[in-house]
Every structure is written in structure tokens, then in C-alpha cells.
Amino acid sequence: MTYIRLELMDIALAGILVLVNGALSLALGLGIERKLLVASVRMVVQLLLVGLVLTWLFATVSPWLTLGVALVMVLFAGHEIMARQDRRLKGLWAYGLGTGCMLLAAGVVTLFALTTQLKPEPWYDPRYAIPLLGMVLGNTMTGIALGLNTLTAHVSLRRNAIEARLALGDSSHQATMPVVRQALSTALTPIINSMAATGVVSLPGMMTGQILGGVDPVEAVKYQILIMFLIAGGTGLGAVAAVMGGINRLTDHRHRVRLDRLR
């Protein structure tokens, strides 16, 4: 079984659906038609550039080039995390905390999968490493962004309650634990919902692509299960590291709430 080759006209026909959404926005006065157009154009340009880069990267198979592309992906994802914060930490913490935790989590999970389950030759083969990192990175980015945004918002809203517990003798760890739990719960909710709905409500993109490409459905399912476990692990590790790092930054050794460290 061979995969179905798409022509430019096929893609253009699918793009009509986006134009329909734009027309609905105009008709209903939603005001999102411009954003929709910009997002669509940006997506097409980015994917075309990625396709060209990956074609060159797959033919080269260099550990340094693979590492370089991976770092670029992490740095861009770190910017997205920072951009999604309503209240950011001051200084380099605004960018460094989310980016560092994401690099740690996604890097550990990707290396774990490459060296223990997938085992490509060589282990840094970009045909495996880059797509795997991209899937883990995207979901880890979302989890960290949600966790940090919830943390900073709730510390600000519950400052009086936290300081009341501190005045009664609680440590900063004890006083802020309800906020930490809320932030982690929010961060992990999307991946939990995704895992619960996968297979019955939705068929993930990677599995669907493999099936359309001619892979046996059972084999495609095995790969998808592996990917979902890796994504869950990366999201959990990254969210915990980021939220704990964030709450340590928002308190100090004297058990005080430090909202002055937020913009």
C-alpha cells in the first residue's frame, strides 16, 4: 500500500475552509479574520521552510546539526512560553525559567526514547530525533506555560491568604502549596484530557499519518501509545520543575511573598 500524494491544488481546496471561517468572522463581526489570515500564512511559510530544512538535515545526519536544530526549537518554544504569561518574572527569569525547564524535560524524555525504545542507528538520527522532540516539546511548552501563568496569577490573588498562613507559623512551602497544586493541576489537565479521549473521540495526527502512509494500524497504535506516554512524562517533569522554580522565586529564605519580582 502506498501513500496518496497531494498536489498543490488539493491543499488549495482545503484552504477554502479557512476562507469560509474568515467570511463567517466578517459576517458575525468577530474581528478575527485578519488574525486567521496571518496565522494561516505564517503556518504555511513555516512548514515549507521546515520541510526544506528537514530534507537537508535528513540527508546530512550530523549530531551537531541535529543538536543545533533542537536548540533552535527549544529557544523558540521558550519565547512562546514567555509570551503567554499575563504576569512575568522580572529579568532573565521571564525567559530562562520556562526555557530551562522545557530543555531539561523534553531533552531527558527524547534521549530516553531514542536510547531505550526506538534505538535508531545512529541514535541521533534526525529522522527520529527531531520529530520526536517536536511532539514532546510542543506539549511540554503548553504545560509549562499554563502552570507558570496559573502560579503567578494565583499567588497575586491569594497573597493575603498566603501571608496570613506565614504569620501563623507556616513555612513558605506550606503556605504556597495550595497554589502550587492548582498550578500543576492546570498544567497537566490538557494532556490528561488528551490521553482520555485518544482512540475513542480523536485519532492523533501521527497515528493518522502513519495509517494514511500505509503502516499497519496496530503498529501505528503502538507508536502512538509510546508517544503519548513520552508526552505525558515530559509535560509532568517540565511543569513540576517550572512551577517549583517559580514559587521559589516568588518567596525567599525569610518566608516572604515576593511579588516585587513580578512585572
LUMNU-682839 format. One line per 2 residues: number of its first residue (from 1); for each residue x, y, z of N, C-alpha, C. Coordinates in Angstrom, 3 decimals. Example, Ala and Ser with C-alpha at 12.3 -4.5 7.8 and 13.67 -1.06 7.14 Angstrom:
% LUMNU-682839
1 = 13.190,-5.690,7.800,12.300,-4.500,7.800,13.200,-3.300,7.800  12.850,-2.250,7.080,13.670,-1.060,7.140,12.900,0.030,7.870
END
This chain:
% LUMNU-682839
1 = 0.846,-1.202,0.000,0.000,0.000,0.000,0.880,1.250,0.000  0.595,2.184,-0.880,1.380,3.418,-0.992,0.547,4.599,-0.500
3 = 1.259,5.631,-0.070,0.555,6.813,0.416,0.025,7.641,-0.751  -1.005,8.423,-0.482,-1.625,9.262,-1.503,-0.837,10.568,-1.597
5 = -0.334,10.867,-2.779,0.458,12.074,-2.977,-0.463,13.274,-3.188  -0.215,14.322,-2.435,-1.037,15.530,-2.533,-0.429,16.514,-3.510
7 = -1.272,17.145,-4.307,-0.855,18.200,-5.213,-1.188,19.554,-4.592  -0.623,20.624,-5.161,-0.885,21.961,-4.642,-2.366,22.316,-4.700
9 = -3.044,21.845,-5.731,-4.476,22.126,-5.862,-5.272,21.490,-4.727  -4.850,20.306,-4.285,-5.537,19.653,-3.169,-5.419,20.496,-1.899
11 = -4.237,21.035,-1.673,-4.024,21.871,-0.491,-4.810,23.170,-0.612  -4.838,23.742,-1.813,-5.584,24.982,-2.036,-7.076,24.780,-1.782
13 = -7.607,23.637,-2.180,-9.018,23.348,-1.930,-9.310,23.293,-0.441  -8.390,22.675,0.340,-8.580,22.628,1.793,-8.510,24.031,2.387
15 = -7.696,24.906,1.784,-7.579,26.271,2.268,-8.864,27.064,2.142  -9.764,26.620,1.252,-11.056,27.299,1.112,-11.818,27.287,2.434
17 = -11.619,26.232,3.231,-12.303,26.136,4.526,-11.876,27.272,5.447  -10.608,27.670,5.370,-10.137,28.795,6.178,-10.778,30.090,5.689
19 = -10.910,30.232,4.377,-11.568,31.411,3.830,-13.028,31.486,4.270  -13.671,30.327,4.381,-15.042,30.289,4.876,-15.100,30.804,6.313
21 = -14.126,30.376,7.127,-14.077,30.875,8.508,-13.888,32.390,8.547  -13.047,32.900,7.643,-12.842,34.335,7.568,-14.109,35.064,7.185
23 = -14.855,34.491,6.232,-16.120,35.090,5.812,-17.130,35.086,6.958  -17.158,34.013,7.731,-18.055,33.951,8.887,-17.680,35.004,9.923
25 = -16.376,35.227,10.105,-15.925,36.259,11.038,-16.400,37.637,10.605  -16.314,37.906,9.301,-16.794,39.192,8.791,-18.294,39.335,8.969
27 = -19.014,38.262,8.660,-20.468,38.318,8.728,-20.967,38.497,10.159  -20.278,37.873,11.111,-20.703,37.914,12.505,-20.023,39.020,13.303
29 = -19.131,39.749,12.645,-18.444,40.839,13.321,-17.486,40.389,14.414  -16.847,39.223,14.221,-15.938,38.704,15.246,-14.598,39.441,15.258
31 = -14.200,39.953,14.115,-12.959,40.700,14.030,-11.693,39.853,14.093  -11.801,38.564,13.744,-10.608,37.705,13.806,-10.129,37.276,12.426
33 = -10.736,37.846,11.379,-10.365,37.403,10.033,-8.909,37.721,9.709  -8.431,38.884,10.166,-7.027,39.239,9.909,-6.086,38.280,10.639
35 = -6.382,37.994,11.913,-5.556,37.059,12.672,-5.562,35.680,12.024  -6.716,35.282,11.531,-6.840,33.982,10.884,-5.991,33.915,9.622
37 = -5.998,34.990,8.844,-5.212,35.040,7.618,-3.714,35.022,7.925  -3.313,35.845,8.896,-1.891,35.905,9.264,-1.422,34.559,9.790
39 = -2.233,33.925,10.639,-1.860,32.622,11.199,-1.736,31.569,10.104  -2.636,31.605,9.134,-2.600,30.626,8.042,-1.353,30.800,7.184
41 = -1.070,32.070,6.824,0.119,32.342,6.012,1.384,31.972,6.773  1.419,32.324,8.041,2.590,32.004,8.864,2.802,30.496,8.946
43 = 1.709,29.757,9.132,1.810,28.305,9.214,2.372,27.711,7.931  1.853,28.159,6.790,2.302,27.625,5.501,3.777,27.919,5.281
45 = 4.190,29.158,5.526,5.592,29.535,5.322,6.507,28.746,6.248  6.120,28.651,7.516,6.942,27.928,8.492,7.082,26.460,8.121
47 = 5.976,25.832,7.734,6.028,24.408,7.398,6.839,24.156,6.132  6.725,25.044,5.145,7.525,24.882,3.937,9.017,25.006,4.246
49 = 9.367,25.982,5.084,10.764,26.140,5.471,11.253,24.944,6.271  10.410,24.457,7.167,10.786,23.273,7.951,10.986,22.067,7.051
51 = 10.118,21.922,6.059,10.269,20.807,5.123,11.597,20.850,4.390  12.009,22.038,3.952,13.292,22.185,3.260,14.465,21.891,4.194
53 = 14.375,22.408,5.427,15.450,22.185,6.396,15.562,20.709,6.752  14.431,20.063,6.975,14.458,18.653,7.355,14.970,17.782,6.215
55 = 14.614,18.113,4.980,15.127,17.349,3.838,16.650,17.394,3.803  17.194,18.589,4.032,18.652,18.742,4.064,19.260,18.055,5.283
57 = 18.583,18.182,6.430,19.096,17.605,7.672,19.088,16.079,7.621  18.035,15.489,7.071,17.955,14.034,6.992,19.048,13.465,6.091
59 = 19.416,14.231,5.061,20.460,13.763,4.150,21.854,13.906,4.754  21.994,14.789,5.741,23.314,15.056,6.321,23.634,14.131,7.494
61 = 22.674,13.919,8.396,22.826,13.054,9.579,24.079,13.446,10.377  24.083,14.671,10.892,25.185,15.153,11.706,24.697,15.384,13.130
63 = 25.421,14.906,14.149,24.970,15.128,15.530,24.949,16.601,15.895  25.890,17.376,15.361,25.952,18.797,15.685,24.821,19.576,15.034
65 = 24.489,19.223,13.804,23.365,19.887,13.148,22.048,19.513,13.822  21.918,18.246,14.204,20.714,17.821,14.922,20.581,18.570,16.235
67 = 21.697,18.694,16.971,21.688,19.437,18.232,21.353,20.904,17.996  21.910,21.478,16.938,21.644,22.883,16.638,20.181,23.145,16.346
69 = 19.574,22.294,15.524,18.152,22.448,15.212,17.312,22.262,16.467  17.677,21.293,17.302,16.938,21.054,18.542,16.993,22.271,19.460
71 = 18.161,22.901,19.566,18.298,24.087,20.413,17.469,25.249,19.884  17.449,25.412,18.565,16.636,26.469,17.970,15.158,26.245,18.302
73 = 14.714,24.998,18.224,13.325,24.673,18.559,13.016,25.021,20.017  13.941,24.680,20.909,13.741,24.959,22.331,13.693,26.462,22.589
75 = 14.589,27.208,21.950,14.638,28.650,22.163,13.362,29.338,21.685  12.849,28.918,20.533,11.597,29.489,20.040,10.434,29.118,20.953
77 = 10.426,27.868,21.431,9.358,27.448,22.344,9.428,28.227,23.652  10.643,28.528,24.112,10.804,29.323,25.323,10.221,30.715,25.175
79 = 10.374,31.288,23.995,9.772,32.609,23.733,8.253,32.526,23.783  7.689,31.431,23.264,6.240,31.268,23.296,5.736,31.150,24.729
81 = 6.493,30.453,25.577,6.102,30.345,26.987,6.057,31.723,27.624  7.101,32.518,27.399,7.164,33.853,27.969,6.029,34.729,27.457
83 = 5.708,34.602,26.172,4.670,35.445,25.580,3.283,35.128,26.120  3.092,33.933,26.669,1.773,33.532,27.160,1.550,33.873,28.626
85 = 2.506,34.538,29.256,2.372,34.893,30.666,1.687,36.254,30.822  0.640,36.304,31.624,-0.003,37.580,31.924,0.876,38.423,32.833
87 = 1.532,37.774,33.798,2.470,38.457,34.694,3.775,37.669,34.672  4.831,38.295,34.163,6.099,37.597,34.012,7.032,37.892,35.182
89 = 7.946,36.970,35.418,9.025,37.237,36.343,9.944,38.287,35.740  10.594,39.057,36.587,11.473,40.112,36.101,12.815,39.535,35.644
91 = 13.454,40.271,34.745,14.794,39.906,34.309,14.835,38.658,33.448  15.965,37.978,33.491,16.156,36.782,32.682,15.274,35.620,33.124
93 = 14.734,35.720,34.338,13.849,34.652,34.815,12.616,34.493,33.928  12.146,35.570,33.341,10.947,35.515,32.498,11.133,34.537,31.339
95 = 12.319,34.521,30.777,12.605,33.636,29.645,13.342,32.372,30.091  14.264,32.543,31.033,15.145,31.445,31.387,14.486,30.297,32.118
97 = 13.526,30.596,33.013,12.913,29.531,33.809,12.151,28.542,32.928  11.234,29.056,32.106,10.453,28.175,31.250,11.308,27.453,30.235
99 = 12.255,28.169,29.636,13.116,27.563,28.624,14.004,26.480,29.231  14.598,26.764,30.386,15.467,25.787,31.023,14.722,24.533,31.434
101 = 13.540,24.697,32.024,12.753,23.533,32.449,12.274,22.723,31.244  11.929,23.414,30.169,11.498,22.715,28.968,12.648,21.943,28.324
103 = 13.828,22.558,28.295,15.008,21.886,27.760,15.320,20.634,28.567  15.248,20.748,29.880,15.504,19.602,30.748,14.506,18.479,30.495
105 = 13.217,18.815,30.541,12.181,17.789,30.439,12.146,17.146,29.058  12.054,17.973,28.010,11.967,17.438,26.656,13.248,16.715,26.264
107 = 14.403,17.239,26.700,15.665,16.602,26.379,15.800,15.239,27.012  15.470,15.138,28.302,15.565,13.861,29.008,14.631,12.826,28.394
109 = 13.392,13.219,28.136,12.408,12.279,27.588,12.797,11.835,26.177  13.255,12.761,25.339,13.640,12.415,23.972,14.845,11.480,23.962
111 = 15.859,11.777,24.761,17.032,10.906,24.842,16.654,9.531,25.379  15.750,9.516,26.342,15.276,8.237,26.898,14.646,7.374,25.814
113 = 13.783,7.977,24.997,13.106,7.212,23.940,14.082,6.768,22.849  15.011,7.647,22.485,15.957,7.313,21.412,16.913,6.201,21.810
115 = 17.263,6.130,23.075,18.275,5.162,23.512,17.694,3.875,24.089  16.408,3.868,24.403,15.840,2.659,25.015,14.714,2.009,24.204
117 = 13.876,2.808,23.529,12.766,2.209,22.790,13.003,2.194,21.271  13.287,3.339,20.715,13.404,3.429,19.258,14.743,2.897,18.752
119 = 15.836,3.262,19.393,17.189,2.793,19.090,17.557,2.917,17.602  17.456,4.108,17.026,17.885,4.262,15.626,19.405,4.199,15.537
121 = 19.890,3.944,14.342,21.336,3.937,14.086,21.663,5.016,13.070  22.436,6.047,13.467,22.892,6.334,14.828,21.760,6.836,15.704
123 = 21.998,6.897,17.013,20.921,7.254,17.931,20.448,8.689,17.732  21.296,9.553,17.158,20.927,10.957,16.941,20.349,11.188,15.544
125 = 19.965,10.144,14.850,19.406,10.274,13.503,18.268,11.304,13.517  18.412,12.409,12.791,17.395,13.473,12.837,16.022,13.035,12.347
127 = 15.967,11.982,11.552,14.672,11.498,11.066,13.796,11.030,12.229  14.425,10.614,13.302,13.700,10.200,14.503,13.754,11.279,15.582
129 = 14.932,11.848,15.805,15.138,12.757,16.931,14.316,14.037,16.813  14.321,14.662,15.651,13.661,15.960,15.503,12.136,15.861,15.588
131 = 11.483,14.938,14.849,10.015,14.842,15.003,9.598,14.452,16.409  10.362,13.544,17.042,10.028,13.139,18.404,10.157,14.305,19.370
133 = 11.262,15.043,19.266,11.453,16.214,20.117,10.348,17.234,19.888  9.959,17.432,18.641,8.916,18.401,18.330,7.592,18.070,18.997
135 = 7.219,16.790,18.990,5.957,16.393,19.620,6.011,16.565,21.130  7.111,16.153,21.740,7.249,16.287,23.187,7.344,17.765,23.568
137 = 8.099,18.520,22.791,8.341,19.931,23.078,7.055,20.748,23.035  6.236,20.509,22.010,5.008,21.289,21.870,4.076,21.134,23.055
139 = 3.915,19.903,23.527,3.022,19.663,24.656,3.635,20.102,25.980  4.948,19.915,26.125,5.625,20.382,27.332,5.551,21.898,27.433
141 = 5.699,22.578,26.311,5.586,24.028,26.263,4.222,24.482,26.781  3.173,23.836,26.334,1.824,24.199,26.772,1.654,23.987,28.268
143 = 2.137,22.848,28.769,2.008,22.556,30.189,2.748,23.558,31.055  3.983,23.895,30.673,4.772,24.852,31.447,4.136,26.238,31.402
145 = 3.681,26.649,30.220,3.053,27.967,30.085,1.810,28.079,30.967  0.969,27.054,30.959,-0.234,27.072,31.788,0.116,27.060,33.273
147 = 1.106,26.234,33.630,1.491,26.141,35.034,2.032,27.447,35.573  2.944,28.080,34.843,3.528,29.337,35.305,2.493,30.461,35.332
149 = 1.645,30.513,34.316,0.636,31.573,34.276,-0.350,31.428,35.437  -0.758,30.196,35.728,-1.660,29.960,36.859,-0.976,30.285,38.179
151 = 0.293,29.918,38.288,1.035,30.169,39.522,1.132,31.664,39.825  1.589,32.444,38.862,1.766,33.881,39.109,0.429,34.572,39.372
153 = -0.603,34.147,38.660,-1.919,34.760,38.863,-2.467,34.456,40.251  -2.339,33.205,40.702,-2.933,32.820,41.980,-2.117,33.319,43.168
155 = -0.804,33.406,43.013,-0.009,33.994,44.095,-0.422,35.449,44.291  -0.664,36.155,43.198,-1.100,37.552,43.296,-2.478,37.663,43.937
157 = -3.406,36.788,43.521,-4.769,36.855,44.038,-4.862,36.417,45.496  -4.025,35.454,45.877,-4.122,34.881,47.232,-3.005,35.369,48.153
159 = -2.447,36.480,47.828,-1.326,36.978,48.636,-1.708,37.119,50.107  -2.865,37.695,50.394,-3.273,37.903,51.787,-3.425,36.573,52.523
161 = -4.008,35.595,51.856,-4.195,34.285,52.491,-2.849,33.612,52.760  -1.927,33.727,51.802,-0.605,33.132,51.974,0.139,33.809,53.120
163 = 0.083,35.123,53.170,0.779,35.848,54.228,0.144,35.593,55.591  -1.158,35.343,55.620,-1.817,35.011,56.889,-1.293,33.680,57.423
165 = -1.119,32.709,56.545,-0.581,31.414,56.966,0.873,31.554,57.410  1.614,32.407,56.718,3.007,32.641,57.117,3.069,33.273,58.503
167 = 2.149,34.195,58.780,2.117,34.858,60.080,1.764,33.888,61.194  1.029,32.834,60.863,0.641,31.836,61.858,1.716,30.768,62.067
169 = 2.819,30.888,61.317,3.941,29.983,61.564,4.223,28.979,60.463  3.417,28.964,59.398,3.694,28.053,58.292,4.950,28.491,57.553
171 = 5.650,27.517,56.984,6.774,27.844,56.109,6.236,28.313,54.767  7.089,28.906,53.962,6.651,29.350,52.633,6.197,28.160,51.794
173 = 6.829,27.010,52.001,6.419,25.803,51.268,4.999,25.402,51.644  4.688,25.384,52.939,3.355,25.002,53.386,2.304,26.024,52.965
175 = 2.638,27.301,53.070,1.664,28.353,52.774,1.306,28.425,51.303  2.255,28.098,50.443,2.009,28.220,48.998,1.611,26.902,48.338
177 = 1.562,25.804,49.102,1.254,24.517,48.490,-0.095,24.478,47.779  -1.183,25.092,48.311,-2.453,25.094,47.559,-2.319,25.746,46.178
179 = -1.543,26.813,46.104,-1.328,27.479,44.818,-0.514,26.600,43.883  0.489,25.940,44.420,1.319,25.045,43.616,0.477,23.897,43.067
181 = -0.373,23.333,43.911,-1.234,22.225,43.455,-2.172,22.688,42.340  -2.742,23.881,42.485,-3.635,24.413,41.460,-2.898,24.616,40.143
183 = -1.680,25.147,40.218,-0.895,25.391,39.003,-0.542,24.086,38.304  -0.145,23.081,39.065,0.224,21.796,38.459,-1.005,21.085,37.893
185 = -2.113,21.185,38.591,-3.351,20.582,38.083,-3.753,21.204,36.750  -3.649,22.526,36.657,-3.970,23.217,35.403,-3.003,22.840,34.298
187 = -1.732,22.716,34.636,-0.713,22.387,33.639,-0.913,20.996,33.049  -1.366,20.055,33.863,-1.477,18.664,33.417,-2.851,18.314,32.859
189 = -3.821,19.211,33.027,-5.179,18.917,32.546,-5.246,18.652,31.043  -4.584,19.452,30.178,-4.691,19.176,28.733,-4.180,17.803,28.324
191 = -3.043,17.358,28.863,-2.516,16.054,28.460,-3.371,14.929,29.031  -3.922,15.124,30.228,-4.815,14.110,30.792,-6.071,13.970,29.937
193 = -6.649,15.099,29.551,-7.833,15.065,28.684,-7.510,14.435,27.339  -6.338,14.769,26.800,-5.939,14.219,25.515,-5.784,12.709,25.577
195 = -5.156,12.206,26.640,-4.976,10.762,26.787,-6.316,10.059,26.975  -7.221,10.685,27.732,-8.518,10.069,27.991,-9.370,9.974,26.727
197 = -9.218,10.944,25.823,-10.060,10.991,24.621,-9.427,10.297,23.417  -8.131,10.034,23.465,-7.440,9.455,22.313,-7.954,8.048,22.032
199 = -8.276,7.805,20.773,-8.724,6.484,20.349,-10.223,6.395,20.173  -10.985,6.984,21.086,-12.443,6.936,21.006,-12.993,8.223,20.412
201 = -12.551,9.360,20.968,-13.033,10.654,20.479,-12.173,11.167,19.339  -10.854,11.009,19.446,-9.956,11.551,18.428,-8.893,10.536,18.039
203 = -8.433,10.647,16.810,-7.297,9.866,16.325,-6.136,10.823,16.147  -5.061,10.650,16.926,-3.943,11.598,16.874,-3.326,11.713,15.492
205 = -2.718,12.877,15.247,-2.167,13.162,13.926,-1.085,12.201,13.492  -0.171,11.823,14.400,0.905,10.924,13.997,0.374,9.563,13.583
207 = -0.558,9.029,14.351,-1.128,7.727,14.028,-1.904,7.789,12.717  -2.674,8.845,12.540,-3.431,9.009,11.297,-2.499,9.104,10.100
209 = -1.416,9.867,10.253,-0.457,9.999,9.165,0.197,8.682,8.813  0.532,7.880,9.814,1.133,6.582,9.545,0.155,5.659,8.822
211 = -1.090,5.674,9.259,-2.097,4.824,8.613,-2.304,5.244,7.165  -2.401,6.568,6.922,-2.546,7.057,5.554,-1.316,6.740,4.712
213 = -0.160,6.625,5.379,1.076,6.296,4.675,1.256,4.816,4.421  0.307,3.979,4.877,0.374,2.564,4.584,0.845,1.678,5.713
215 = 1.098,2.243,6.902,1.546,1.443,8.039,0.365,0.654,8.605  0.649,-0.566,9.068,-0.383,-1.387,9.682,-0.980,-0.643,10.885
217 = -2.321,-0.588,11.012,-2.949,0.170,12.100,-2.470,-0.225,13.490  -2.228,-1.516,13.708,-1.773,-1.957,15.027,-0.389,-1.383,15.340
219 = 0.493,-1.375,14.350,1.823,-0.798,14.543,1.732,0.712,14.787  0.840,1.369,14.051,0.643,2.808,14.245,0.141,3.098,15.651
221 = -0.733,2.236,16.166,-1.258,2.411,17.518,-0.135,2.258,18.550  0.748,1.290,18.350,1.862,1.092,19.282,2.727,2.348,19.375
223 = 3.032,2.913,18.225,3.843,4.134,18.210,3.119,5.289,18.894  1.808,5.377,18.670,1.058,6.471,19.270,1.006,6.336,20.787
225 = 0.846,5.114,21.282,0.847,4.901,22.734,2.182,5.328,23.323  3.275,4.940,22.643,4.605,5.338,23.100,4.728,6.854,23.153
227 = 4.290,7.516,22.094,4.392,8.973,22.035,3.574,9.635,23.134  2.369,9.145,23.393,1.525,9.747,24.428,2.161,9.595,25.807
229 = 2.771,8.440,26.072,3.452,8.257,27.354,4.636,9.208,27.480  5.380,9.375,26.394,6.530,10.281,26.415,6.081,11.725,26.620
231 = 5.011,12.111,25.947,4.488,13.471,26.093,4.021,13.719,27.522  3.310,12.741,28.097,2.839,12.885,29.471,4.013,13.019,30.435
233 = 5.053,12.203,30.217,6.224,12.281,31.078,6.932,13.616,30.967  7.120,14.087,29.740,7.787,15.368,29.529,6.990,16.532,30.098
235 = 5.679,16.504,29.896,4.832,17.587,30.404,4.852,17.636,31.929  4.749,16.468,32.552,4.764,16.421,34.010,6.086,16.890,34.590
237 = 7.184,16.389,34.030,8.506,16.768,34.522,8.753,18.266,34.345  8.423,18.788,33.168,8.639,20.202,32.898,7.770,21.099,33.757
239 = 6.503,20.717,33.924,5.585,21.546,34.716,6.004,21.588,36.181  6.385,20.444,36.734,6.809,20.416,38.137,8.058,21.269,38.336
241 = 9.031,21.112,37.443,10.271,21.891,37.565,9.996,23.388,37.461  9.139,23.786,36.505,8.867,25.207,36.295,8.075,25.810,37.454
243 = 7.051,25.099,37.910,6.216,25.633,38.994,7.004,25.714,40.300  7.783,24.677,40.594,8.585,24.726,41.815,9.653,25.816,41.730
245 = 10.240,25.970,40.558,11.197,27.055,40.376,10.537,28.409,40.497  9.323,28.521,39.967,8.597,29.780,40.038,8.223,30.152,41.458
247 = 7.752,29.176,42.246,7.335,29.500,43.613,8.545,29.807,44.480  9.682,29.190,44.198,10.894,29.536,44.934,11.341,30.963,44.626
249 = 11.100,31.393,43.394,11.445,32.761,43.027,10.493,33.771,43.664  9.244,33.385,43.866,8.245,34.293,44.412,8.197,34.296,45.935
251 = 9.078,33.537,46.563,9.261,33.583,48.016,10.771,33.693,48.277  11.140,33.912,49.511,12.568,33.986,49.820,12.887,33.212,51.094
253 = 14.148,33.243,51.500,14.593,32.452,52.653,14.007,32.959,53.962  13.460,34.159,53.934,12.813,34.718,55.130,11.304,34.462,55.127
255 = 10.858,33.590,54.236,9.451,33.189,54.143,8.533,34.372,53.878  8.924,35.181,52.897,8.112,36.317,52.480,7.636,36.110,51.041
257 = 6.462,36.640,50.731,5.961,36.637,49.354,6.621,37.782,48.603  7.223,37.488,47.448,7.992,38.491,46.719,7.329,38.821,45.382
259 = 6.200,39.506,45.459,5.529,39.926,44.228,6.302,41.030,43.513  7.275,41.629,44.207,8.090,42.644,43.547,8.982,42.039,42.463
261 = 9.062,40.691,42.443,9.838,40.013,41.403,9.009,39.723,40.164  7.765,40.165,40.176,6.893,40.049,39.012,6.751,41.404,38.345
263 = 6.599,41.389,37.031,6.307,42.631,36.318,4.868,43.036,36.586
END
